């Protein structure tokens, strides 16, 4: 049986995809700051950022759920509850809040998810390199979200 061709390492793929996930946040912030287009196009950018933030926040909460399914530690219940609470809070914020308030809620949720990942990393239940990558990308995303909130 042949081994699959490895053009890009697994570590590179993780980093590339993680950073790529920040591109829509950065692009949205740039477009809102540049004030390009009509009010309708600005509204569309806000809507796209709102939906993308919900998708990514839910995805990140779901990754915590997936990490803990086979764990039998005291952390499992905590992480599962945090994951569900954050995903439901994101959905509620998406339904209820204005764009600016929603962006603030997203920034808080991404920081809360990072805090959970930090706790898992500190307690040996998550890869330290993964946490460092998450930290860098979370800072980028939170800054882009903050800029979008101010510009929107």
C-alpha positions as a printed NumPy array, in Angstrom:
array([[  0.   ,   0.   ,   0.   ],
       [  1.375,   3.386,  -0.973],
       [  1.714,   6.189,   1.513],
       [ -0.203,   9.364,   0.657],
       [  1.861,  12.156,  -0.837],
       [  2.65 ,  14.779,   1.793],
       [  3.001,  18.137,   0.093],
       [  2.196,  20.091,   3.233],
       [  2.739,  18.833,   6.76 ],
       [ -0.184,  18.351,   9.117],
       [  1.157,  21.147,  11.325],
       [  1.374,  23.52 ,   8.338],
       [ -2.149,  22.63 ,   7.274],
       [ -3.514,  23.38 ,  10.749],
       [ -1.743,  26.722,  10.871],
       [ -2.732,  27.655,   7.338],
       [ -6.401,  26.811,   7.866],
       [ -6.512,  28.498,  11.262],
       [ -5.069,  31.733,   9.91 ],
       [ -7.261,  31.494,   6.791],
       [-10.296,  31.495,   9.082],
       [ -9.412,  35.038,  10.127],
       [ -9.459,  36.385,   6.548],
       [-13.216,  37.13 ,   6.373],
       [-12.987,  39.041,   9.676],
       [-10.018,  41.057,   8.409],
       [-11.583,  41.683,   5.011],
       [-14.885,  42.733,   6.58 ],
       [-13.14 ,  45.147,   8.941],
       [-11.177,  46.631,   6.04 ],
       [-14.299,  47.096,   3.907],
       [-16.194,  48.73 ,   6.766],
       [-13.313,  51.097,   7.562],
       [-12.816,  51.966,   3.907],
       [-16.52 ,  52.828,   3.759],
       [-16.643,  51.428,   0.243],
       [-20.029,  51.296,  -1.405],
       [-23.556,  52.226,  -0.548],
       [-25.439,  51.796,   2.696],
       [-26.876,  48.591,   1.23 ],
       [-23.426,  47.131,   0.582],
       [-22.3  ,  48.113,   4.099],
       [-25.389,  46.39 ,   5.477],
       [-24.507,  43.3  ,   3.432],
       [-20.948,  43.298,   4.813],
       [-22.324,  43.557,   8.347],
       [-24.699,  40.674,   7.66 ],
       [-21.92 ,  38.52 ,   6.206],
       [-19.692,  39.233,   9.208],
       [-22.571,  38.459,  11.57 ],
       [-23.258,  35.096,   9.943],
       [-19.573,  34.208,   9.639],
       [-18.974,  35.039,  13.307],
       [-21.877,  32.788,  14.298],
       [-20.546,  29.936,  12.162],
       [-16.97 ,  30.211,  13.42 ],
       [-17.983,  30.704,  17.059],
       [-20.261,  27.66 ,  16.895],
       [-17.534,  25.673,  15.149],
       [-15.006,  26.571,  17.843],
       [-17.462,  25.67 ,  20.609],
       [-18.122,  22.387,  18.819],
       [-14.43 ,  21.549,  18.675],
       [-14.348,  21.719,  22.471],
       [-17.286,  19.323,  22.606],
       [-15.537,  16.925,  20.246],
       [-12.297,  17.028,  22.24 ],
       [-14.069,  15.999,  25.428],
       [-16.303,  13.16 ,  24.241],
       [-13.806,  10.458,  25.21 ],
       [-12.395,  12.196,  28.295],
       [-13.26 ,  10.908,  31.742],
       [-11.772,  13.726,  33.766],
       [-13.452,  16.3  ,  35.961],
       [-13.008,  18.759,  33.091],
       [-15.391,  16.949,  30.768],
       [-18.626,  18.269,  32.306],
       [-17.205,  21.799,  32.579],
       [-16.053,  21.878,  28.956],
       [-19.264,  20.349,  27.603],
       [-21.357,  22.903,  29.514],
       [-19.134,  25.797,  28.392],
       [-19.284,  24.621,  24.803],
       [-23.082,  24.424,  24.747],
       [-23.546,  27.66 ,  26.688],
       [-21.296,  29.608,  24.344],
       [-22.923,  28.172,  21.195],
       [-26.427,  28.983,  22.478],
       [-25.358,  32.449,  23.647],
       [-23.926,  33.154,  20.197],
       [-27.183,  32.132,  18.568],
       [-29.223,  34.279,  20.978],
       [-26.918,  37.262,  20.392],
       [-27.239,  36.804,  16.642],
       [-31.032,  36.839,  16.896],
       [-31.348,  39.714,  19.386],
       [-28.439,  42.155,  19.071],
       [-27.645,  44.998,  16.707],
       [-24.47 ,  44.658,  14.649],
       [-22.204,  46.531,  17.066],
       [-23.486,  44.678,  20.136],
       [-23.218,  41.394,  18.263],
       [-19.575,  42.063,  17.406],
       [-18.863,  42.752,  21.093],
       [-20.608,  39.489,  22.022],
       [-18.526,  37.631,  19.431],
       [-15.287,  39.122,  20.772],
       [-16.233,  38.085,  24.315],
       [-17.168,  34.578,  23.194],
       [-13.918,  34.095,  21.259],
       [-11.969,  35.195,  24.327],
       [-14.035,  32.841,  26.522],
       [-13.312,  29.962,  24.144],
       [ -9.63 ,  30.864,  24.284],
       [ -9.771,  30.815,  28.088],
       [-11.229,  27.301,  28.032],
       [ -8.476,  26.214,  25.619],
       [ -5.912,  27.802,  27.945],
       [ -7.239,  25.827,  30.903],
       [ -7.141,  22.607,  28.889],
       [ -3.585,  23.342,  27.759],
       [ -2.415,  24.21 ,  31.271],
       [ -3.881,  20.964,  32.606],
       [ -2.244,  18.791,  29.942],
       [ -5.484,  18.046,  28.132],
       [ -4.628,  19.985,  24.998],
       [ -1.566,  20.589,  22.883],
       [  0.442,  23.662,  23.946],
       [  1.382,  24.432,  20.324],
       [ -2.32 ,  24.419,  19.415],
       [ -3.066,  26.884,  22.206],
       [ -0.286,  29.224,  21.031],
       [ -1.711,  29.155,  17.506],
       [ -5.23 ,  29.741,  18.851],
       [ -3.968,  32.643,  20.947],
       [ -2.375,  34.415,  17.972],
       [ -5.363,  33.939,  15.685],
       [ -7.853,  34.874,  18.408],
       [ -6.043,  38.176,  18.962],
       [ -6.191,  38.892,  15.219],
       [ -9.887,  37.992,  15.058],
       [-10.858,  39.958,  18.179],
       [ -9.036,  43.036,  16.888],
       [-10.762,  42.727,  13.493],
       [-14.134,  42.274,  15.203],
       [-13.466,  45.306,  17.39 ],
       [-12.596,  47.41 ,  14.358],
       [-15.763,  46.192,  12.61 ],
       [-17.853,  47.086,  15.644],
       [-16.429,  50.614,  15.702],
       [-16.748,  51.079,  11.944],
       [-20.206,  49.533,  11.711]])
